[in-house]
Amino acid sequence: MSDAVVKGLKITPDGEVDDVELPAANTTKGLHRAIGCQRVDVVRLTTRVDMWIDEEGLDTAPANQPATAVAQAFGWVWQSYHGTVVITEFDDEGKTTSLSAGARARVLEILGG
């Protein structure tokens, strides 16, 4: 099962949206690589959808207006988000899982795509 991956969406501050694959055996390491940071934090957008952010991004990275728009659409209206983010889902045990087709479509709809 070493080739299993978690599929998500990566959103950069300049508005690029790309599919991203994280190693299921070590999603944290994959998130560090995808986001380009040493420490990640999570914003629970819904009861199933997570937005992973650079824990130090507010101080070190440019504002990410597209990611902020996604967060605001899910009710997270009180701050902006900075740096590259990755959006995934999680299961009943809190384990990071691939973004479902429905959630992926919703995020892309928010982003105008």
Secondary structure, DSSP 8 states (H G I E B T S, - for coil): -TT-EEEEEEE-TT--EEEEEEEGGGHHHHHHHHHT-S-EEEEE-SSSEEEEEETTHHHHS-B-HHHHHHHHHTT--S---BS-EEEEEE-TT--EE---HHHHHHHHHHTT-
